[in-house]
Amino acid sequence: MTSPEAASCVLDSVEEVPPTHGTADAGIPTGRTRPRWELPALAALLLGTAALYLWNLAESGWANAFYSAAAQAGSTSWSAFLYAASDAAASITVDKPPMSIWVMALSVRAFGLSSWSILVPQALMGVATVGALYAGVRRRHAAGTALLAGSVMALTPVAALMFRFNNPDALLVLLLTAAALAVLRAVEDGRTRWMLAAGALVGAAFLTKQLQAFLVLPGFALAYLLAAPVGLARRLRDGVLAVVAMVLTGGWWVALVELVPAADRPWIGGSQTNSFLELTFGYNGLGRITGDETGSVGGGRWGSTGLGRLFGSEIGGQIAWLMPAALVLGLVALWLVRHAPRTDGHRAELLVWGGWLMVTGLTFSLMAGIFHAYYAVALAPAVAVLVAVGGEASWARRRTPWVSGALATTVLGSAIWAVVLLDRSPGWLPWLRPVVLALGALGAGAVALATVERFRRLAPLAAVVSVAAMLAGPTAYSLQTVSTAHTGSLPTAGPAVIGGFGGFGPRAAGARAGGPPGAQGNRPRAGRPGGATGTGFPGLPAGPGNTTSTFPSFGGFARGGAGGLLNASEPSSEVTALLEQDARDYTWVAAAVGSQSAAGYQLATQDSVMPIGGFNGSDPSPTLEEFQALVSSRKIHWFIAGGGLGPQRGGSDQAAAIESWVTSTFASRTVDGVTMYDLTSPV
């Protein structure tokens, strides 16, 4: 992603640009033009990121069919669009706010239903995030530093995963990155409009993934209150106005949902009382912290908590490659500006990104509730900026012995840590470990020597080798990730690792696609393999487990058939044809327990399929009495048995009651291994 010439400038260009404080263009002194290579290097970075995130994209099919089905529903019904309902008939919403669904639904409306129309917006969000980081860092730093920040972001394995997947995290990261840059612009000139923009962006992030959006606020508030070039009263006022903007931007939809009568809108998925506020502060809020999540399935399977969680076998390869370097270099840079004026822009920058990394990282480490490896993508922007900015600040003071020692140690330590992470996949690219270690040792030695005047010419070599040593591991992981299809609810980046996550045992990072090819027109069928049987990327062999997901479906259907809790159903052409018969005569062509099970059938037919009980099958929607009334009025044609239910932490038993009533009341038939009940033909 970064050419050798650009990489050398990451450290070497700092010699020509000594650190300055408090100005917007501290990295670009007055009268100095941008280097000729900067724009071509920026174009290479953005085009390379686009190529990386778009490569092999359709192989993931529907990716997370849970959200793809909601996008399909929103593309055909504005009511379903508004509420982010799982089905066009709007029986229940997804268990998240609607903003990420809106983006996908609009894309499907414009380009038709396919994996491309659903996943390409995520890839473009990734390119936009990389570009935004580059622009934000470039305002205060050398071009090489900005390019390094963008490259680290693009090559973080979990970013390469989530900007190719349709979970809300891609949009969340983009919005929060833009909010951070708005805060830093406010620190530069003290203009209220930038704080209003930051508040509005965080509010939009709340409408993407609820309370997780607020984890960046401590760093934002600290930086602005400390460094904004206006009086304290003005700083406090602007902070309050930013909160007002955040509440208005994120709260209008919440007010709409809470004020509209329950009978006139879908059930709020993930809640037990049909309340978005309950979902926000319960299942998706404090429940994630305490572990007390009413209605969750598989409680206690989310791994041990503690400060080492993000460095463990499951999470380490996703994000932790450069986290130690980010922490060390960020602290070094912060110490170096300890005597700067209050309004110093560099210190504010470190507070914004350092606060982001610390608060979000500690929350992820200590939360006792549901936690997935891909959440770690929220740390990637902070890691990228701290590595680049901290590296530049350390190089500028390299003649200070302890600083040069910290920089060289960081390079070597990052290489050693990369070897540790790579060693968790013993059969995958074994030659890479000695290469990374050798590069780390050479880079650290070159950094140490380059601090001596007589060896100053080693600076470009130190830059190139150090960057290569630190990025080789995550780059290989990212290439493996984009070369492998990912589907289901628990995607992870990179090859299989020794150990496991949350009691699941060894995990396979690249579950083979179970969705459509995405290039077969506007009506692809769920269940058609994407065609990826290996990595599909030249030079990168399939690691252990790269073709099969080892995550279980609690309902016993890991792939195919009726689907399960974590993976979508994969209906055959015969099942799909049966569902499509007389589809226009019914509001729902079928009902199935659990959203993933229902999603596959809905995506195959593009007709509404009711997800009984929401994602976990544990929401009281519909009740047995409501379901019986719908069946009596001939609004549902089929009931598909075998959805994903597992050991629940409380929640409703209505799904089990409905299934018991159906199986005892209606005759069944089996089609391609799927048991179906015709709700118009009682026994």
TIBA-331678 format. One record per residue (C-alpha): residue in three letters; x, y, z. Coordinates in steps of 0.1 Angstrom, whole numbers, plus 5000, padded with zeros to 4 digits. Layout:
BEGIN
ALAXYZ;...
//
This chain:
BEGIN
MET500050005000;THR503050235005;SER505850264980;PRO509450234993;GLU509950604985;ALA506950705005;ALA507950475033;SER511350625036;CYS509750965040;VAL507750845070;LEU510850905092;ASP513251075069;SER511151375060;VAL510851465097;GLU514451585095;GLU513251865073;VAL510051935093;PRO510751985130;PRO507651955152;THR505652275156;HIS502752335179;GLY499252455176;THR498952525138;ALA496852345113;ASP499652305088;ALA502452225112;GLY503751955088;ILE503852185058;PRO505852495065;THR504952825047;GLY506352835012;ARG507052465009;THR505252274982;ARG504051924986;PRO506551664973;ARG505951544938;TRP505451184948;GLU502751264973;LEU499751274951;PRO500750954931;ALA501450784964;LEU498050894978;ALA496350764946;ALA498150434950;LEU497050414986;LEU493350474978;LEU493250254947;GLY495149984964;THR492749994993;ALA489849974969;ALA491349684951;LEU492049504984;TYR488549554997;LEU486749474964;TRP488849164956;ASN486848844955;LEU484049024972;ALA481048834957;GLU482448514971;SER480948605004;GLY477448584990;TRP475048735014;ALA477748765041;ASN475548825072;ALA472148725057;PHE470448865088;TYR471249225076;SER471049135039;ALA467449025044;ALA466649355061;ALA468249545032;GLN466049345008;ALA462949425029;GLY463849795030;SER464349804993;THR460649694987;SER458849865016;TRP459450215029;SER457950115062;ALA460349825066;PHE463150075055;LEU462250325082;TYR462350075110;ALA464949845096;ALA462549555097;SER463749205089;ASP460849145065;ALA458849365041;ALA455749295061;ALA457449455091;SER456849195118;ILE460049265137;THR463249485133;VAL466849375134;ASP468449415168;LYS470349735158;PRO469450085148;PRO468650145111;MET471350355096;SER473650085082;ILE470549905068;TRP469450225051;VAL472650245032;MET472349885019;ALA468649915012;LEU469150224991;SER471950044972;VAL469649744966;ARG466849984954;ALA469250144929;PHE471149834917;GLY468949534924;LEU469449264950;SER472949094948;SER475849044970;TRP477649334952;SER474949584959;ILE475049494996;LEU478849465000;VAL480249734977;PRO479050015000;GLN481049865029;ALA484149855008;LEU483750214997;MET483350305034;GLY486750155040;VAL488350355012;ALA486650675026;THR488050595061;VAL491550545049;GLY491350875029;ALA489851055059;LEU492750935081;TYR495251045056;ALA493751395053;GLY493451435090;VAL497051335097;ARG498351535068;ARG497151865083;ARG499851855110;HIS502351605097;ALA504551505068;ALA503151325038;GLY504951005047;THR503351005081;ALA499851045067;LEU500550765041;LEU501650535069;ALA498550605090;GLY496350525060;SER498350215051;VAL498150075087;MET494450135087;ALA493949965053;LEU496149665062;THR494649595096;PRO493249245092;VAL489949305110;ALA489449615088;ALA490049415057;LEU487349185070;MET484649425081;PHE484949665052;ARG484049365031;PHE481149255053;ASN477649395059;ASN477649435097;PRO477149785111;ASP480749825121;ALA482049955088;LEU479750255089;LEU480350305126;VAL484150335121;LEU483750575092;LEU481350805112;LEU483550805143;THR486650875123;ALA484951175107;ALA483851285141;ALA487351275155;LEU488651485126;ALA485851735132;VAL486951765169;LEU490551835158;ARG489352105134;ALA487452255163;VAL490652255184;GLU492552435156;ASP490252735152;GLY487652715180;ARG484752735156;THR481552605171;ARG480452455137;TRP483052185140;MET481852075174;LEU478352065160;ALA479451845132;ALA481351615156;GLY478151585177;ALA476051515147;LEU478451245134;VAL478451075168;GLY474651085169;ALA474650915134;ALA477050655148;PHE474550595176;LEU471950525150;THR474350275136;LYS475450075167;GLN473950245197;LEU476050305228;GLN479350185213;ALA479450515195;PHE479850695229;LEU483150525238;VAL485150785219;LEU483551075238;PRO485951095268;GLY488951155244;PHE487051405224;ALA485851605254;LEU489251605270;ALA491051725239;TYR488652005232;LEU488252125268;LEU492052135272;ALA493252265239;ALA490552475221;PRO491852825215;VAL488952995232;GLY487953075267;LEU486752805292;ALA483052935291;ARG483152905253;ARG484652555254;LEU481952445279;ARG479252605257;ASP480452435226;GLY480652105244;VAL476952135254;LEU475952235219;ALA477751925205;VAL475851705229;VAL472551875218;ALA473551805181;MET474351445190;VAL470951395208;LEU468951545180;THR470751355153;GLY470551025171;GLY467351085190;TRP464751165164;TRP464450805153;VAL464350685189;ALA461550925197;LEU459650825166;VAL459850455175;GLU458850515211;LEU455950755202;VAL454450545174;PRO451850305188;ALA453249945190;ALA450349825168;ASP451550055140;ARG455149955138;PRO457249635139;TRP458349475172;ILE461849595183;GLY464049305178;GLY466249205207;SER463949355233;GLN461549175256;THR459149475260;ASN459049615225;SER461149915235;PHE464150055217;LEU465250215250;GLU465249865266;LEU467349735237;THR469750025240;PHE470350005278;GLY469749635282;TYR470549375256;ASN472849605236;GLY473949825264;LEU474649745301;GLY473949385294;ARG477049375272;ILE479149505302;THR477649295330;GLY476748985310;ASP473149005321;GLU471548995287;THR467948875289;GLY467148665259;SER470748605247;VAL471648255235;GLY474948085244;GLY475648295274;GLY479148255288;ARG480648165254;TRP482348495247;GLY485748425262;SER487448525294;THR487748895303;GLY490849075313;LEU493549305300;GLY495049035279;ARG491848965260;LEU492649165229;PHE496048995227;GLY494748635230;SER494448365204;GLU491148475190;ILE491548855189;GLY495248905186;GLY495448835149;GLN492549065142;ILE493949395156;ALA496849345181;TRP499749345156;LEU500649715162;MET498649785194;PRO501849765217;ALA503649995192;ALA500650235192;LEU500650255230;VAL504450295233;LEU504850555205;GLY501750735216;LEU503050775252;VAL506450885239;ALA504951145217;LEU502651265246;TRP505651305269;LEU507651495242;VAL504851765241;ARG504451785279;HIS505752145280;ALA503752265249;PRO501252545252;ARG497652455263;THR496452495227;ASP499052265212;GLY497352075184;HIS499651775185;ARG498851705221;ALA495151735214;GLU495551485185;LEU497251235208;LEU494451285234;VAL491751225208;TRP493150905194;GLY494750785227;GLY491550835245;TRP489750645217;LEU492150355220;MET492250335258;VAL488550365265;THR487350135237;GLY490149885244;LEU489449865281;THR485749825275;PHE486249545250;SER488749375274;LEU486449385305;MET482949345291;ALA481349025304;GLY478549005279;ILE478348915242;PHE481649005225;HIS482748915190;ALA486248935175;TYR485149165147;TYR484249445173;ALA488049515173;VAL487749705140;ALA486650005161;LEU490250025174;ALA491950035140;PRO491850415133;ALA493350495167;VAL496050235163;ALA496950365128;VAL497250725138;LEU499150665170;VAL501750445152;ALA502250705125;VAL502251015146;GLY504150855174;GLY506750725150;GLU507251065135;ALA507551245169;SER510050985181;TRP512251015150;ALA512351385153;ARG513951345187;ARG516051045178;ARG519251195191;THR517751175226;PRO519050835237;TRP515950715255;VAL513750815226;SER515950635200;GLY516050335223;ALA512250335226;LEU511850355188;ALA514350075180;THR512849855207;THR509349925193;VAL510449805159;LEU512149495172;GLY509349425197;SER506649455170;ALA508449205149;ILE508848955178;TRP505149005186;ALA504248945150;VAL506148615151;VAL504148515182;LEU500848585164;LEU501948405133;ASP503048105154;ARG499448055164;SER498847925129;PRO501747675126;GLY500947545092;TRP500347875075;LEU503248055057;PRO505947915080;TRP508648105060;LEU507148445070;ARG508248425107;PRO511948425101;VAL511548695075;VAL509648925098;LEU512148865126;ALA515048935104;LEU513449255091;GLY512749365127;ALA516349315138;LEU517649485107;GLY515149775111;ALA515949825148;GLY519649825141;ALA519250075113;VAL517150305135;ALA519750295162;LEU522650365138;ALA520750635120;THR520650845151;VAL524450885148;GLU525451165125;ARG527950965105;PHE525250705097;ARG522550955089;ARG522250815053;LEU520850505068;ALA517550685076;PRO515750585044;LEU516750225049;ALA515650235085;ALA512250375074;VAL511650115047;VAL512849815067;SER511049915099;VAL507749975081;ALA508149645063;ALA508849455095;MET505849605113;LEU503349555084;ALA504449225069;GLY502349015094;PRO499149215092;THR499449245054;ALA499748865050;TYR496748825073;SER494749075053;LEU495548915020;GLN494448585033;THR491248745046;VAL490248905013;SER490948574995;THR488548375016;ALA484748395017;HIS483048495049;THR479448425059;GLY477348395090;SER477248595122;LEU480748555135;PRO483348635108;THR486948655117;ALA490048755098;GLY493148555089;PRO493948185090;ALA492847935117;VAL494647975150;ILE495447735179;GLY493147775208;GLY489647905205;PHE487148165215;GLY484448145241;GLY484547765242;PHE484047715205;GLY487347535200;PRO489747615172;ARG488147855148;ALA488347875110;ALA488648225099;GLY487348185064;ALA483948015064;ARG483047905029;ALA480348115013;GLY476847985014;GLY475348274995;PRO474748374959;PRO477448444934;GLY476248804933;ALA476648844896;GLN473648644884;GLY471248924880;ASN468849074905;ARG467448754919;PRO470348534932;ARG469348234951;ALA470548174987;GLY472347854990;ARG474347874958;PRO478047844968;GLY480148144961;GLY482747914945;ALA485647974969;THR487347654979;GLY490647794989;THR492148134994;GLY491948234957;PHE494948474961;PRO498148384943;GLY500948284967;LEU498848254998;PRO497847895005;ALA494747805024;GLY495447785061;PRO494047515083;GLY490347545084;ASN490047815057;THR487147655040;THR484847555068;SER483447735098;THR483847555131;PHE481447785149;PRO478347575157;SER474747665150;PHE472947615183;GLY470047475165;GLY472347205150;PHE472447345114;ALA475847465107;ARG475147515070;GLY472347435046;GLY468947305054;ALA466847515077;GLY469647725089;GLY470447805125;LEU471348075150;LEU474648175134;ASN474248075098;ALA471548145073;SER469347875057;GLU470247755022;PRO467047645005;SER467247434974;SER465447524942;GLU462647274951;VAL462047444984;THR462247784969;ALA459747694942;LEU457347554968;LEU457547874988;GLU456948084957;GLN453747904948;ASP450748134955;ALA453148374973;ARG450948674964;ASP448048534984;TYR449948555017;THR451548835037;TRP454348595047;VAL455148305025;ALA456648125055;ALA457648165091;ALA460748025108;VAL462248035142;GLY465148275143;SER466148555119;GLN469048375103;SER466848075094;ALA464148305080;ALA466748525061;GLY467848265037;TYR464348175026;GLN463448545022;LEU466548625001;ALA465848324979;THR462248414972;GLN462348794978;ASP459048744997;SER458448815033;VAL459448535057;MET458548595094;PRO461448545118;ILE459748415149;GLY461448545181;GLY463948765163;PHE467548685160;ASN467848455190;GLY464348315188;SER463848455223;ASP461748765217;PRO458048745224;SER457148825188;PRO454748705179;THR452948545208;LEU451248205203;GLU447848375203;GLU449048635177;PHE450448365155;GLN447348155157;ALA445248455147;LEU447548525117;VAL447248155106;SER443548165110;SER443348465087;ARG445448285062;LYS448348535063;ILE451148275066;HIS451447985043;TRP454347765056;PHE456047695088;ILE459647575084;ALA460947365113;GLY464447345126;GLY465347705134;GLY468247805157;LEU467347785193;GLY469847715220;PRO470347755258;GLN468848095266;ARG469448345294;GLY465848415301;GLY463748555274;SER460448435259;ASP459448075252;GLN456848185227;ALA458848045198;ALA458847695214;ALA455147725221;ILE454447815185;GLU456547525171;SER454847285195;TRP451347405184;VAL452247385147;THR453747035149;SER450746905167;THR448147075145;PHE449347065109;ALA450646795086;SER454346795076;ARG456246725045;THR459946695039;VAL461546865009;ASP465246825003;GLY465746755040;VAL463647055052;THR460546985072;MET457747215063;TYR454147255076;ASP451347385054;LEU449447615077;THR446447615054;SER446047235059;PRO445447125095;VAL445546755103;
//
